[in-house]
Amino acid sequence: MKILYFDTSSKICNYYSDIVNYLKKYSNLKFINSNIDREIIQFKPDIIILGFTITNDKNVKEFNIITKIPLYIILNKEYERLNEKLNWIKKIKPKKVFTVHHSFKKYEEICQIPFSKIMWSADHNVFKKYNEDYKHDLFFSGVIRKEQTDDLRNKINNKLDLIKNYNILIKVAVYKNNKLIGKLNTFNLPDYAYNIQNSKIALTTTGPGDLVGTRYFEIMASNKALILCNRMPVEVYEDILIDKFNCVMFDNDNDFIEKFKYYIEHEEERIKIVNQAYEYFLEKHTWEHKVKHLLDNL
């Protein structure tokens, strides 16, 4: 199968590029970011996939394509301008749309176009166990926004004084009304992966729109850090997260503090869950699994 994969930029996030790279392993895929009409003529693809940057947070109405070749769309940032994106999908009329959001059946009903759910993973060549030592008791980095599951990350951030005597590495950026408050703190990819596996517990929460992000898989792949995450309904986590099997779930910011203290003090229980999470990741949640699932749904 010849796949023409189109994104509007060559500078895409590592988790977007991971999908492209793994698709290349299992199909004859050509990645382009311009001249799609020319490439259709020259490459003669069997199908076309419109990638993540097409439905990023920009005005998707600007992009149009007319072709008889089966067209697939990967929906992105379902929490921003969703109605505009769904209306655009109805206009484009693809054969199918892929989304990581659990509401894919609802989108399918709105658009009257087939949707399939896909999911992230983590590159286990990058996210892995680098050593046996630990430097941090708790690790968390990322963005804090009010829209993230009842402002949960901000509530947790405000409770960190309660565990200030532990060795914690917190590197966050706070946004209010889509404006950065203070300085944006980020890691490069190797440092980010290294700090996850250098920590006994790594905090992750669902994002805007209750999306399950890549960090869950990155922590699993480390085979060192315990996932400490917010409890969500079954339809959100599905078979990805199972409480006390491959993660520990907390109910609110106060429960987060209690669960953190408990598992820092109960190392044997923490390690058992960490090992189960790693084996579960290898069994069901690598990029090989995710990309083969995507290809099976073309």
Backbone bond lengths (Angstrom), bond angles and torsions (degrees), N, CA, C in turn:
res aa  C-N    CA-C-N  psi(-1)  N-CA   C-N-CA  omega(-1)  CA-C   N-CA-C  phi
1 M - - - 1.457 - - 1.529 110.11 -
2 K 1.325 116.01 128.45 1.465 121.07 178.45 1.527 108.82 -98.00
3 I 1.342 115.13 119.21 1.468 120.91 -177.08 1.525 109.53 -113.48
4 L 1.312 115.97 127.79 1.461 121.35 171.59 1.519 107.29 -100.86
5 Y 1.336 116.04 114.33 1.466 121.97 -176.06 1.522 107.95 -106.38
6 F 1.325 116.34 117.75 1.464 121.21 -174.54 1.520 111.45 -114.70
7 D 1.336 116.14 125.87 1.461 123.50 168.64 1.518 107.19 -127.64
8 T 1.314 116.19 155.10 1.463 118.69 -176.23 1.516 112.99 -80.05
9 S 1.331 117.41 -6.82 1.461 120.71 -179.02 1.519 109.64 -139.33
10 S 1.319 116.40 148.65 1.466 120.59 173.86 1.525 110.67 -86.91
11 K 1.335 116.67 -16.01 1.466 121.52 -180.00 1.521 108.64 -95.29
12 I 1.323 115.43 85.33 1.453 120.29 -177.72 1.526 109.69 -112.14
13 C 1.333 116.38 155.20 1.463 121.82 -177.43 1.526 110.61 -58.91
14 N 1.323 115.84 156.51 1.457 119.57 -175.52 1.520 112.00 -60.77
15 Y 1.352 118.06 -33.67 1.462 118.06 -179.85 1.517 112.02 -76.25
16 Y 1.342 118.67 -25.22 1.464 119.94 170.61 1.532 109.58 -70.86
17 S 1.331 115.98 -45.51 1.466 119.82 -178.18 1.526 111.07 -66.25
18 D 1.333 117.87 -30.03 1.465 120.13 176.71 1.527 110.74 -60.47
19 I 1.327 116.91 -42.73 1.464 120.17 178.59 1.521 110.04 -61.24
20 V 1.331 116.35 -45.52 1.470 120.47 179.54 1.531 110.50 -60.57
21 N 1.317 116.38 -46.88 1.472 120.07 -177.20 1.528 112.05 -63.73
22 Y 1.327 116.69 -39.79 1.460 118.84 179.30 1.520 112.25 -74.93
23 L 1.342 117.51 -31.60 1.462 119.88 173.18 1.532 110.45 -61.53
24 K 1.321 116.30 -36.61 1.468 120.41 178.70 1.526 111.60 -63.65
25 K 1.338 117.17 -29.51 1.466 120.60 -179.78 1.520 112.00 -68.21
26 Y 1.329 115.92 -30.49 1.460 119.83 -171.37 1.525 113.75 -114.55
27 S 1.316 117.59 6.41 1.465 119.97 179.85 1.527 109.10 -156.30
28 N 1.310 115.28 167.03 1.462 121.61 174.53 1.533 106.79 -87.47
29 L 1.333 115.68 87.44 1.462 120.99 -173.36 1.521 110.97 -110.58
30 K 1.322 114.86 137.74 1.456 120.95 173.41 1.520 108.42 -119.45
31 F 1.346 116.02 123.25 1.463 121.64 179.55 1.528 109.11 -94.14
32 I 1.338 116.63 129.93 1.461 121.16 177.13 1.524 109.70 -135.17
33 N 1.337 116.10 158.01 1.466 120.57 174.49 1.524 111.95 -130.80
34 S 1.332 116.83 12.19 1.461 120.58 177.40 1.528 108.90 -162.20
35 N 1.332 115.77 169.04 1.468 122.20 173.74 1.526 113.05 53.43
36 I 1.310 116.10 48.18 1.462 118.98 -176.40 1.521 112.28 -64.68
37 D 1.329 117.60 -37.71 1.471 120.29 179.85 1.531 111.21 -62.30
38 R 1.330 115.80 -42.49 1.465 120.39 178.56 1.522 111.16 -64.13
39 E 1.343 115.89 -42.54 1.464 120.26 -177.64 1.528 111.35 -67.79
40 I 1.313 116.99 -32.95 1.462 119.66 176.97 1.533 110.02 -61.30
41 I 1.313 115.60 -42.77 1.460 120.44 -179.77 1.527 111.32 -68.39
42 Q 1.324 116.69 -43.64 1.468 120.36 -174.35 1.527 113.01 -79.72
43 F 1.318 116.88 -43.18 1.464 120.92 -174.71 1.537 112.02 -82.79
44 K 1.340 116.51 -28.39 1.469 122.71 -179.38 1.541 111.32 53.53
45 P 1.337 116.40 60.99 1.475 119.74 -177.07 1.526 112.29 -71.25
46 D 1.329 114.80 155.65 1.467 120.65 172.10 1.525 110.48 -80.25
47 I 1.327 115.73 -34.56 1.466 120.73 177.15 1.526 109.17 -142.57
48 I 1.333 114.98 162.08 1.470 121.90 175.83 1.523 108.22 -124.50
49 I 1.328 115.67 132.75 1.471 121.29 174.16 1.517 108.13 -112.88
50 L 1.319 116.24 125.95 1.459 121.82 172.78 1.515 107.55 -93.14
51 G 1.331 117.14 117.33 1.457 122.37 -170.26 1.512 115.23 -82.26
52 F 1.327 114.78 -168.86 1.460 123.19 -167.84 1.525 114.22 -61.98
53 T 1.336 117.40 -37.29 1.467 118.12 -173.28 1.522 112.70 -70.29
54 I 1.332 117.71 -18.65 1.461 119.98 178.90 1.521 110.73 -63.73
55 T 1.334 116.74 -41.45 1.470 120.40 179.81 1.524 111.37 -110.09
56 N 1.316 115.98 36.16 1.460 120.09 174.15 1.522 108.19 -67.89
57 D 1.290 121.25 -140.58 1.464 121.49 -178.32 1.522 111.80 -98.97
58 K 1.327 117.63 16.92 1.457 121.25 178.91 1.531 110.04 -89.93
59 N 1.305 115.92 177.20 1.450 121.45 179.10 1.530 109.10 -79.65
60 V 1.327 116.71 102.42 1.457 120.17 -173.84 1.529 112.16 -68.96
61 K 1.321 117.47 -18.72 1.463 120.26 -179.24 1.522 112.23 -61.52
62 E 1.338 116.35 -17.02 1.462 120.48 -179.58 1.525 112.58 -72.26
63 F 1.324 116.93 -20.56 1.463 119.86 -176.35 1.521 110.51 -101.90
64 N 1.333 115.78 129.54 1.456 120.89 178.24 1.525 108.37 -137.91
65 I 1.313 116.49 148.37 1.460 121.13 178.73 1.527 108.87 -146.68
66 I 1.304 115.87 133.95 1.467 121.63 177.07 1.526 107.76 -120.25
67 T 1.305 116.51 116.57 1.465 120.89 -178.54 1.518 109.71 -159.15
68 K 1.315 116.75 153.00 1.462 122.04 175.32 1.528 111.15 -92.36
69 I 1.328 116.14 -6.78 1.467 121.01 178.94 1.529 108.95 -73.14
70 P 1.339 119.23 134.49 1.469 120.89 178.92 1.526 111.63 -51.47
71 L 1.317 115.45 129.52 1.465 122.41 -172.29 1.523 110.13 -116.16
72 Y 1.337 116.04 134.22 1.458 122.11 178.13 1.529 107.88 -125.01
73 I 1.329 115.96 144.69 1.462 121.57 -178.28 1.526 109.38 -123.64
74 I 1.332 116.43 137.15 1.468 120.80 170.66 1.526 107.74 -102.37
75 L 1.324 115.29 112.06 1.466 121.27 -179.39 1.524 109.63 -76.14
76 N 1.335 116.03 138.99 1.465 120.78 -176.24 1.525 109.58 -133.64
77 K 1.329 116.03 152.49 1.472 122.80 178.59 1.530 110.46 48.63
78 E 1.321 114.62 62.60 1.458 120.90 -177.49 1.531 112.90 -65.65
79 Y 1.308 116.93 -11.10 1.463 121.40 -179.64 1.532 112.59 -89.70
80 E 1.326 118.22 -3.05 1.464 120.94 -179.88 1.522 110.49 -122.48
81 R 1.340 117.35 127.82 1.470 123.36 176.10 1.522 111.92 50.42
82 L 1.315 116.62 41.59 1.460 120.34 -174.41 1.531 111.77 -61.30
83 N 1.328 117.81 -46.33 1.466 119.83 -178.74 1.523 111.40 -60.15
84 E 1.334 116.07 -40.12 1.462 120.13 177.52 1.522 110.82 -62.35
85 K 1.329 116.95 -41.21 1.457 120.94 -179.76 1.531 111.55 -68.24
86 L 1.333 116.59 -40.91 1.456 119.89 179.81 1.529 110.86 -67.59
87 N 1.321 117.03 -38.05 1.468 120.13 176.21 1.526 111.11 -63.93
88 W 1.322 116.06 -38.56 1.467 120.66 176.75 1.518 110.85 -64.42
89 I 1.335 117.12 -41.46 1.466 121.57 178.18 1.527 110.27 -60.16
90 K 1.331 116.47 -43.55 1.471 119.67 178.70 1.528 111.34 -61.21
91 K 1.322 116.07 -34.58 1.464 120.86 179.41 1.533 110.94 -72.41
92 I 1.333 117.20 -42.27 1.466 121.84 -177.67 1.541 111.52 -70.87
93 K 1.348 115.92 -32.69 1.469 122.17 178.81 1.536 112.92 58.06
94 P 1.329 117.95 60.12 1.467 119.72 176.69 1.529 110.87 -72.86
95 K 1.320 115.43 167.25 1.462 119.62 174.92 1.522 110.60 -70.19
96 K 1.346 116.02 -36.73 1.467 120.62 -179.88 1.517 109.10 -159.21
97 V 1.346 114.93 156.18 1.466 122.00 176.18 1.524 108.58 -121.98
98 F 1.335 116.24 137.78 1.462 122.06 175.38 1.525 109.47 -106.39
99 T 1.320 116.29 141.38 1.462 121.55 178.56 1.520 109.44 -148.15
100 V 1.331 116.68 149.36 1.464 120.49 174.43 1.527 111.28 -89.70
101 H 1.319 117.28 -0.54 1.466 120.61 -176.04 1.527 111.28 -84.83
102 H 1.329 115.42 143.39 1.466 120.74 -177.85 1.532 112.98 -71.81
103 S 1.343 118.26 -11.45 1.471 121.16 -179.18 1.527 112.20 -90.82
104 F 1.320 117.73 26.09 1.467 120.46 -174.19 1.531 112.70 -61.35
105 K 1.319 118.11 -32.22 1.461 120.43 178.64 1.532 111.50 -68.10
106 K 1.305 115.92 -35.44 1.462 120.83 176.02 1.527 110.16 -65.09
107 Y 1.326 116.77 -43.86 1.471 120.85 178.08 1.531 110.44 -62.57
108 E 1.326 115.78 -39.31 1.460 120.59 179.29 1.526 111.10 -61.30
109 E 1.318 115.83 -41.67 1.464 120.56 179.40 1.527 111.53 -66.09
110 I 1.332 116.40 -40.03 1.464 120.80 -179.78 1.530 110.82 -65.75
111 C 1.325 116.00 -44.79 1.468 121.06 -174.17 1.516 113.48 -86.68
112 Q 1.353 116.93 -20.05 1.467 121.42 -173.25 1.534 110.66 56.98
113 I 1.320 113.44 38.25 1.466 123.09 177.88 1.532 106.74 -134.72
114 P 1.336 120.15 140.13 1.468 121.12 -179.09 1.537 112.57 -61.35
115 F 1.318 115.16 136.06 1.458 122.83 173.52 1.527 108.34 -120.83
116 S 1.321 117.01 145.63 1.459 122.48 171.94 1.522 108.87 -128.98
117 K 1.325 115.13 143.23 1.462 119.29 177.70 1.520 110.00 -88.15
118 I 1.328 116.05 131.25 1.451 122.48 171.18 1.524 107.57 -116.84
119 M 1.300 117.82 178.94 1.461 118.88 -179.38 1.515 109.70 -151.36
120 W 1.332 114.60 158.66 1.462 122.38 177.84 1.519 111.54 -72.24
121 S 1.312 114.41 175.13 1.451 122.14 168.51 1.524 107.26 -150.85
122 A 1.321 116.43 -154.42 1.467 122.10 176.53 1.517 108.38 -147.81
123 D 1.308 115.84 143.65 1.462 121.35 178.62 1.530 108.28 -75.58
124 H 1.333 116.29 108.23 1.474 118.58 -175.68 1.522 112.71 -78.55
125 N 1.336 117.19 4.89 1.464 119.66 166.61 1.529 111.14 -82.74
126 V 1.327 115.69 -19.60 1.472 121.86 179.70 1.522 110.28 -105.90
127 F 1.336 115.80 -48.88 1.465 121.19 -179.49 1.524 108.10 -92.97
128 K 1.335 114.77 102.04 1.460 120.96 -173.14 1.520 109.23 -159.41
129 K 1.317 116.10 177.87 1.466 121.72 175.88 1.516 108.60 -82.99
130 Y 1.324 116.68 117.30 1.462 121.41 179.82 1.526 111.84 -94.71
131 N 1.314 116.36 -26.80 1.466 120.70 178.88 1.515 108.76 -160.10
132 E 1.308 116.79 -179.43 1.466 121.04 -178.76 1.528 112.50 -98.86
133 D 1.309 117.16 -4.28 1.468 120.87 -173.83 1.532 111.53 -89.40
134 Y 1.331 114.83 160.19 1.455 121.64 174.67 1.523 109.66 -124.39
135 K 1.312 115.59 141.75 1.457 121.04 175.92 1.521 111.77 -111.74
136 H 1.353 116.24 -30.59 1.464 120.63 -174.59 1.527 110.70 -122.78
137 D 1.330 114.58 147.57 1.461 119.93 172.31 1.531 110.59 -82.79
138 L 1.326 116.52 -36.18 1.461 121.10 -178.11 1.521 109.89 -138.61
139 F 1.332 115.30 138.46 1.458 121.13 176.28 1.521 109.37 -128.59
140 F 1.333 115.67 135.06 1.458 120.72 169.71 1.516 109.10 -153.77
141 S 1.324 115.06 134.03 1.458 119.72 173.90 1.513 108.05 -140.92
142 G 1.325 115.41 161.80 1.460 118.52 176.26 1.504 112.95 135.21
143 V 1.313 113.94 -157.17 1.455 122.29 -174.00 1.523 109.41 -108.58
144 I 1.329 115.62 140.02 1.459 121.25 174.19 1.523 108.33 -110.28
145 R 1.332 114.91 117.31 1.467 121.66 177.05 1.528 108.82 -128.78
146 K 1.308 115.74 148.36 1.459 120.99 179.37 1.522 111.53 -61.24
147 E 1.357 116.97 -30.76 1.461 121.26 -175.30 1.524 113.17 -72.85
148 Q 1.323 117.36 -7.50 1.457 120.33 -174.02 1.524 111.47 -83.57
149 T 1.325 116.47 88.37 1.459 123.26 173.03 1.528 111.70 50.66
150 D 1.337 114.51 72.10 1.464 121.65 175.88 1.527 112.63 59.23
151 D 1.332 116.41 37.31 1.465 121.71 175.96 1.537 111.63 58.24
152 L 1.326 116.53 31.00 1.463 121.24 -171.93 1.520 113.13 -64.40
153 R 1.330 117.75 -41.71 1.464 119.48 -178.03 1.519 111.25 -61.71
154 N 1.323 117.02 -38.82 1.459 120.53 178.71 1.526 110.99 -66.64
155 K 1.324 116.82 -40.08 1.474 120.67 178.50 1.529 110.53 -62.77
156 I 1.322 116.24 -41.64 1.468 119.82 177.69 1.520 110.56 -65.72
157 N 1.313 116.16 -44.06 1.467 120.80 179.94 1.530 111.37 -56.91
158 N 1.314 116.00 -35.65 1.469 120.67 179.79 1.524 113.42 -76.43
159 K 1.337 116.81 -8.96 1.471 120.42 -179.93 1.527 112.69 -103.39
160 L 1.312 117.37 1.83 1.465 119.52 -172.53 1.520 113.54 -67.65
161 D 1.315 117.38 -18.94 1.470 119.68 175.05 1.526 111.69 -60.58
162 L 1.326 116.60 -24.48 1.462 120.95 -179.03 1.526 111.93 -71.44
163 I 1.328 116.90 -16.48 1.477 119.90 178.77 1.537 110.40 -125.26
164 K 1.325 115.82 27.61 1.465 119.49 -176.15 1.525 113.23 -66.57
165 N 1.330 117.38 -17.87 1.463 119.53 179.12 1.523 112.97 -80.27
166 Y 1.321 116.22 -8.29 1.466 120.40 175.36 1.522 109.21 -90.42
167 N 1.321 115.51 164.05 1.460 120.07 179.23 1.529 108.79 -86.97
168 I 1.325 116.06 101.50 1.461 119.74 -176.42 1.528 110.35 -120.24
169 L 1.325 114.86 143.71 1.457 121.44 175.80 1.530 107.46 -118.46
170 I 1.303 115.87 106.14 1.460 122.22 -179.25 1.520 107.97 -119.78
171 K 1.318 116.34 122.94 1.454 121.22 -178.78 1.528 107.28 -135.17
172 V 1.326 115.83 95.73 1.461 119.52 -172.60 1.522 111.50 -127.58
173 A 1.310 114.56 159.86 1.461 122.66 173.47 1.524 107.54 -123.29
174 V 1.323 116.60 131.20 1.463 121.71 -177.22 1.526 109.65 -102.71
175 Y 1.341 114.94 128.91 1.461 121.06 177.35 1.523 109.42 -114.12
176 K 1.321 115.53 136.24 1.465 121.37 171.64 1.515 108.11 -131.58
177 N 1.343 115.18 127.23 1.468 120.97 -177.15 1.521 111.46 53.50
178 N 1.355 114.53 41.53 1.468 122.22 178.68 1.527 113.40 63.45
179 K 1.328 117.15 21.07 1.459 121.10 176.67 1.523 109.42 -121.31
180 L 1.326 115.74 135.54 1.450 121.38 -179.61 1.521 110.35 -71.44
181 I 1.333 115.93 129.43 1.463 122.09 175.29 1.528 107.59 -102.43
182 G 1.313 117.32 110.72 1.454 120.55 -177.58 1.508 111.52 89.22
183 K 1.326 116.34 -149.72 1.459 122.61 -173.24 1.524 111.56 -102.40
184 L 1.323 115.79 141.40 1.454 121.21 176.17 1.531 108.93 -81.57
185 N 1.327 116.44 117.71 1.460 121.89 -179.64 1.523 109.34 -105.18
186 T 1.288 117.36 121.44 1.455 120.77 -179.54 1.526 110.68 -135.44
187 F 1.338 115.70 160.48 1.458 123.07 172.50 1.517 108.46 -108.81
188 N 1.332 117.32 150.61 1.456 117.30 164.76 1.527 106.96 -74.47
189 L 1.313 116.85 165.84 1.468 120.56 -171.91 1.526 113.41 -59.58
190 P 1.338 120.33 -47.51 1.476 118.90 179.39 1.531 113.05 -60.64
191 D 1.338 117.19 -41.76 1.472 120.24 179.67 1.523 111.12 -66.31
192 Y 1.323 115.70 -39.07 1.462 120.68 178.16 1.528 110.67 -60.70
193 A 1.323 116.14 -49.63 1.464 120.40 -179.96 1.531 110.89 -63.43
194 Y 1.329 116.63 -40.26 1.464 120.69 -178.64 1.527 111.24 -65.29
195 N 1.330 117.02 -40.10 1.464 120.02 -179.08 1.524 112.75 -70.51
196 I 1.328 117.65 -30.62 1.463 119.22 174.64 1.522 109.77 -61.22
197 Q 1.338 116.52 -51.27 1.467 118.94 -176.62 1.525 112.65 -75.52
198 N 1.313 116.55 -8.29 1.462 121.45 178.15 1.526 111.40 -92.27
199 S 1.346 116.57 7.56 1.465 121.94 -174.41 1.521 110.61 -123.79
200 K 1.310 116.24 141.78 1.466 120.72 179.59 1.526 111.51 -72.00
201 I 1.324 116.04 -37.37 1.458 121.11 179.80 1.521 108.39 -131.81
202 A 1.333 116.38 135.57 1.459 121.22 176.19 1.528 108.34 -121.52
203 L 1.308 115.34 125.38 1.462 121.33 179.48 1.517 110.26 -84.25
204 T 1.319 116.29 134.35 1.458 120.95 170.31 1.517 108.32 -144.84
205 T 1.313 116.29 146.45 1.461 120.72 177.52 1.517 109.20 -135.15
206 T 1.325 115.14 160.96 1.450 119.56 173.48 1.525 109.30 -63.03
207 G 1.333 115.52 150.93 1.457 121.30 -176.74 1.512 112.22 -95.56
208 P 1.321 117.49 -165.09 1.463 121.33 175.46 1.527 110.30 -55.24
209 G 1.326 116.02 140.68 1.460 119.37 -177.22 1.510 112.94 72.48
210 D 1.347 117.10 13.55 1.468 122.89 -178.43 1.532 112.20 58.66
211 L 1.318 115.83 35.02 1.461 120.39 178.93 1.525 111.26 -76.30
212 V 1.313 115.72 142.87 1.461 122.87 173.99 1.524 107.14 -89.56
213 G 1.327 116.33 115.16 1.461 120.91 -174.67 1.516 113.47 -89.73
214 T 1.316 115.03 -176.84 1.465 121.22 -176.24 1.524 112.83 -71.48
215 R 1.328 117.80 -23.92 1.462 119.41 -172.10 1.526 112.49 -62.09
216 Y 1.320 118.09 -32.62 1.458 119.45 177.56 1.530 110.84 -54.89
217 F 1.314 116.37 -43.71 1.461 121.76 -177.92 1.531 110.87 -75.63
218 E 1.315 116.66 -34.58 1.462 120.69 178.57 1.521 111.14 -64.59
219 I 1.323 116.17 -37.45 1.469 119.77 178.19 1.522 110.52 -70.99
220 M 1.336 116.49 -44.40 1.468 119.63 177.22 1.520 111.18 -55.07
221 A 1.341 115.34 -44.82 1.467 120.55 -175.51 1.525 112.31 -66.84
222 S 1.338 117.80 -20.93 1.466 120.62 -178.43 1.523 112.51 -67.11
223 N 1.327 116.40 -29.05 1.468 121.73 -176.19 1.527 112.22 54.87
224 K 1.339 115.40 29.68 1.473 119.59 175.85 1.523 112.53 -140.39
225 A 1.327 117.10 -39.85 1.463 120.83 -176.19 1.527 110.86 -93.14
226 L 1.319 114.97 145.26 1.460 122.41 175.28 1.525 109.87 -88.60
227 I 1.327 117.13 132.08 1.465 121.30 173.85 1.521 109.27 -75.42
228 L 1.329 116.10 121.97 1.456 122.18 172.00 1.526 105.86 -116.32
229 C 1.337 116.52 112.31 1.465 120.11 -170.88 1.525 111.43 -137.71
230 N 1.326 115.12 163.32 1.459 120.73 179.71 1.530 110.99 -74.34
231 R 1.313 115.61 144.85 1.466 121.26 177.88 1.528 109.47 -73.55
232 M 1.319 116.42 135.28 1.459 122.06 178.97 1.526 109.63 -136.78
233 P 1.346 117.23 162.21 1.469 119.91 177.50 1.524 111.54 -60.50
234 V 1.318 115.53 159.30 1.463 121.89 -177.01 1.523 111.34 -58.37
235 E 1.333 118.02 -36.97 1.464 119.54 -176.92 1.528 112.49 -66.32
236 V 1.324 118.08 -20.65 1.463 121.18 178.44 1.529 110.42 -81.36
237 Y 1.324 117.32 -53.28 1.465 120.87 -177.23 1.530 113.15 -86.23
238 E 1.335 117.79 -23.95 1.465 122.40 -177.42 1.522 110.16 47.29
239 D 1.334 117.36 -126.06 1.461 120.12 -178.96 1.524 112.34 -96.65
240 I 1.329 116.30 10.73 1.472 119.41 -176.79 1.523 110.65 -76.12
241 L 1.330 116.60 -47.98 1.460 122.14 -177.02 1.519 110.16 -119.42
242 I 1.328 115.36 128.34 1.457 122.07 179.29 1.532 107.35 -127.64
243 D 1.307 116.35 116.32 1.462 121.57 -173.62 1.528 111.49 -58.75
244 K 1.315 115.07 131.84 1.460 125.29 178.56 1.533 113.33 66.16
245 F 1.328 116.70 7.79 1.458 120.91 171.45 1.528 110.02 -106.94
246 N 1.345 116.89 -58.04 1.468 119.13 177.62 1.523 112.37 -122.97
247 C 1.325 116.25 10.32 1.462 121.60 177.55 1.516 108.43 -164.11
248 V 1.329 115.68 174.08 1.463 121.75 169.23 1.514 107.12 -125.50
249 M 1.321 116.40 125.87 1.461 121.18 -177.80 1.521 110.51 -100.61
250 F 1.333 115.78 144.47 1.462 121.05 174.55 1.524 109.19 -119.89
251 D 1.339 115.46 155.53 1.472 121.55 -173.86 1.516 113.43 -91.73
252 N 1.320 117.36 -26.95 1.463 121.39 -178.34 1.526 108.34 -163.84
253 D 1.323 116.66 -176.03 1.465 120.08 -176.36 1.527 112.57 -64.47
254 N 1.336 117.51 -35.40 1.468 119.90 178.27 1.535 110.75 -68.82
255 D 1.320 115.20 -40.46 1.462 119.71 178.56 1.523 110.70 -66.57
256 F 1.329 116.95 -33.61 1.466 120.25 175.43 1.533 110.73 -56.50
257 I 1.321 116.71 -46.70 1.472 120.73 -179.50 1.526 110.20 -60.93
258 E 1.333 116.62 -45.16 1.462 120.38 -178.14 1.529 111.72 -64.89
259 K 1.332 116.64 -43.44 1.465 119.79 -178.77 1.535 110.07 -67.24
260 F 1.326 116.38 -39.64 1.465 119.34 178.32 1.524 110.35 -58.89
261 K 1.332 117.33 -49.55 1.464 121.15 -178.51 1.524 111.17 -61.75
262 Y 1.333 116.38 -40.12 1.466 119.63 -177.46 1.520 111.04 -63.38
263 Y 1.323 117.70 -48.45 1.460 119.68 -174.09 1.526 113.05 -78.62
264 I 1.313 117.78 -19.83 1.460 119.57 170.83 1.526 109.89 -69.64
265 E 1.319 115.98 -33.30 1.468 120.68 -178.60 1.535 112.42 -88.36
266 H 1.332 118.86 -12.10 1.466 121.83 -178.07 1.534 108.51 -121.35
267 E 1.324 114.30 77.02 1.454 122.08 -172.29 1.532 112.56 -63.47
268 E 1.310 116.57 -38.33 1.467 119.11 -178.15 1.524 111.23 -62.75
269 E 1.322 116.97 -42.36 1.463 121.65 178.20 1.525 110.66 -66.06
270 R 1.323 116.37 -40.34 1.465 120.63 179.96 1.527 110.52 -62.45
271 I 1.321 116.59 -47.71 1.463 120.91 -177.87 1.526 111.42 -63.98
272 K 1.331 117.27 -37.61 1.460 120.71 178.95 1.531 110.61 -59.16
273 I 1.326 117.29 -45.94 1.466 121.65 -179.62 1.526 110.45 -67.98
274 V 1.328 116.89 -39.31 1.471 121.08 178.05 1.527 110.71 -59.04
275 N 1.331 116.69 -46.34 1.469 120.35 -178.93 1.526 111.76 -66.46
276 Q 1.328 116.35 -39.16 1.464 120.45 177.64 1.526 110.48 -64.66
277 A 1.321 116.51 -39.63 1.465 120.70 179.17 1.523 110.91 -62.97
278 Y 1.319 116.37 -41.59 1.467 120.49 -179.67 1.521 111.18 -65.32
279 E 1.321 117.16 -45.89 1.467 120.48 179.06 1.525 110.67 -63.99
280 Y 1.310 117.46 -37.72 1.464 122.43 178.99 1.523 110.37 -66.95
281 F 1.321 115.98 -39.60 1.466 121.13 176.11 1.528 110.34 -59.44
282 L 1.321 117.01 -49.51 1.462 120.93 -179.42 1.529 112.01 -63.68
283 E 1.314 115.88 -32.49 1.466 121.00 -176.82 1.525 112.55 -77.21
284 K 1.366 117.25 -34.63 1.469 118.45 -169.07 1.517 115.73 -133.75
285 H 1.327 119.78 -17.21 1.456 118.90 -163.35 1.526 115.64 -128.18
286 T 1.317 118.56 20.70 1.464 119.49 175.69 1.526 109.66 -77.21
287 W 1.335 116.34 169.01 1.463 119.66 176.45 1.523 111.02 -61.78
288 E 1.314 117.73 -31.12 1.459 119.34 177.08 1.524 110.92 -58.75
289 H 1.337 115.99 -44.96 1.465 120.34 178.02 1.532 111.26 -63.36
290 K 1.307 116.46 -45.25 1.468 120.21 -174.01 1.523 112.05 -68.31
291 V 1.326 116.72 -42.40 1.467 119.95 -177.86 1.527 110.57 -72.97
292 K 1.315 118.59 -37.12 1.461 119.94 176.35 1.532 110.42 -63.58
293 H 1.321 116.56 -36.89 1.466 120.42 175.89 1.532 110.46 -62.97
294 L 1.324 116.92 -42.59 1.457 120.49 177.86 1.530 110.75 -62.03
295 L 1.325 116.91 -46.66 1.467 120.58 -179.22 1.527 111.39 -63.67
296 D 1.317 117.10 -35.92 1.472 120.75 178.97 1.525 111.57 -65.50
297 N 1.329 116.49 -20.79 1.468 120.77 -177.59 1.518 113.48 -101.26
298 L 1.328 117.56 8.43 1.462 120.41 174.65 1.526 110.66 -78.61
